[in-house]
Amino acid sequence: MQMTQALEQGFCDYLGWLRTRRSVRRFTPQPVSEALLRTVLETATWAPSAHNRQPWRFAAAHSAAARANLAHAMAEDFRRDLLADGLPVDEVEAQTARSISRITNAPAAVLLCLDVEQEDRYPDPRRQQAERLMGVQGVALAGAYLLLAAHAAGLAGVWMCAPLFAPQSAQRTLNLPHAWVPQALVLLGYPAAAPAARPRRPIDEVTLIL
Ligand SMILES: Cc1cc2nc3c(=O)[nH]c(=O)nc-3n(C[C@H](O)[C@H](O)[C@H](O)COP(=O)(O)O)c2cc1C
């Protein structure tokens, strides 16, 4: 049976539900309880990881102060990069202000980190690099689980890549252990609106069946 037929006939509710997750960037002011946040994070830890090493670490910026500190610290790096790119100052200020307000207006934010102390050590850079990549892949899977767990809990979120461009500022501001290398920030909250689905490339364009 074709998947589309199966979906239409209601045989694949879960597969259909997976397709309803959206990246949500605007939230209602309703807070996310710490208990719910913990449940979502705990669910994220059921993601697979290489050797079951579970290299993800979560720095949950649950307080408004933590989110504001993080947003402003990362914005400094963002501003520096945009100015170095030669953007006009007012454009730089508009973009950094937008970045700050997105983070400070989210009811919760989780900084996804990779604990590099979980890595196996190799004598050669080729395998060490593969090991690093394996860890990053594990953290990304935990992030995907986190977004889906949030969706299942009636929350919504969006993955932001900003910490990749400001890892040291994010780490320093939240006073994280040195081995926690920031990978991404997931904003979470109750959706202010249901965004339309963004298009997907046709499966035949992205698949080779060999
Ligand atoms: C690795 C990664 C980085 C992303 N970075 C950002 C980001 O910095 N800002 C943002 O608004 N959305 C970001 N997104 C969200 C994507 O824009 C979004 O997933 C995509 O447009 C598809 O929309 P959907 O998630 O609603 O299906 C990122 C997603 C991923 C997986």
PDBQT file of the ligand as one rigid body, heavy atoms in Angstrom, charges set to zero:
ROOT
HETATM    1  C1  LIG A 301      20.521  22.480  11.775  1.00  0.00    +0.000 C 
HETATM    2  C2  LIG A 301      19.356  23.446  11.740  1.00  0.00    +0.000 A 
HETATM    3  C3  LIG A 301      19.609  24.791  11.894  1.00  0.00    +0.000 A 
HETATM    4  C4  LIG A 301      18.522  25.697  11.897  1.00  0.00    +0.000 A 
HETATM    5  N1  LIG A 301      18.799  27.016  12.174  1.00  0.00    +0.000 NA
HETATM    6  C5  LIG A 301      17.760  27.882  12.251  1.00  0.00    +0.000 A 
HETATM    7  C6  LIG A 301      18.012  29.219  12.665  1.00  0.00    +0.000 A 
HETATM    8  O1  LIG A 301      19.124  29.610  13.003  1.00  0.00    +0.000 OA
HETATM    9  N2  LIG A 301      16.955  30.066  12.708  1.00  0.00    +0.000 N 
HETATM   10  C7  LIG A 301      15.683  29.652  12.376  1.00  0.00    +0.000 A 
HETATM   11  O2  LIG A 301      14.766  30.472  12.426  1.00  0.00    +0.000 OA
HETATM   12  N3  LIG A 301      15.413  28.371  12.020  1.00  0.00    +0.000 NA
HETATM   13  C8  LIG A 301      16.424  27.474  11.957  1.00  0.00    +0.000 A 
HETATM   14  N4  LIG A 301      16.165  26.165  11.650  1.00  0.00    +0.000 N 
HETATM   15  C9  LIG A 301      14.788  25.727  11.349  1.00  0.00    +0.000 C 
HETATM   16  C10 LIG A 301      14.593  25.519   9.850  1.00  0.00    +0.000 C 
HETATM   17  O3  LIG A 301      14.519  26.770   9.203  1.00  0.00    +0.000 OA
HETATM   18  C11 LIG A 301      13.301  24.694   9.605  1.00  0.00    +0.000 C 
HETATM   19  O4  LIG A 301      13.450  23.443  10.205  1.00  0.00    +0.000 OA
HETATM   20  C12 LIG A 301      13.021  24.516   8.133  1.00  0.00    +0.000 C 
HETATM   21  O5  LIG A 301      12.777  25.743   7.491  1.00  0.00    +0.000 OA
HETATM   22  C13 LIG A 301      11.809  23.611   7.878  1.00  0.00    +0.000 C 
HETATM   23  O6  LIG A 301      10.672  24.088   8.543  1.00  0.00    +0.000 OA
HETATM   24  P1  LIG A 301       9.880  23.152   9.571  1.00  0.00    +0.000 P 
HETATM   25  O7  LIG A 301      10.844  22.792  10.681  1.00  0.00    +0.000 OA
HETATM   26  O8  LIG A 301       8.730  23.975  10.066  1.00  0.00    +0.000 OA
HETATM   27  O9  LIG A 301       9.424  21.935   8.836  1.00  0.00    +0.000 OA
HETATM   28  C14 LIG A 301      17.201  25.239  11.656  1.00  0.00    +0.000 A 
HETATM   29  C15 LIG A 301      16.980  23.870  11.510  1.00  0.00    +0.000 A 
HETATM   30  C16 LIG A 301      18.048  22.980  11.577  1.00  0.00    +0.000 A 
HETATM   31  C17 LIG A 301      17.767  21.509  11.486  1.00  0.00    +0.000 C 
ENDROOT
TORSDOF 0
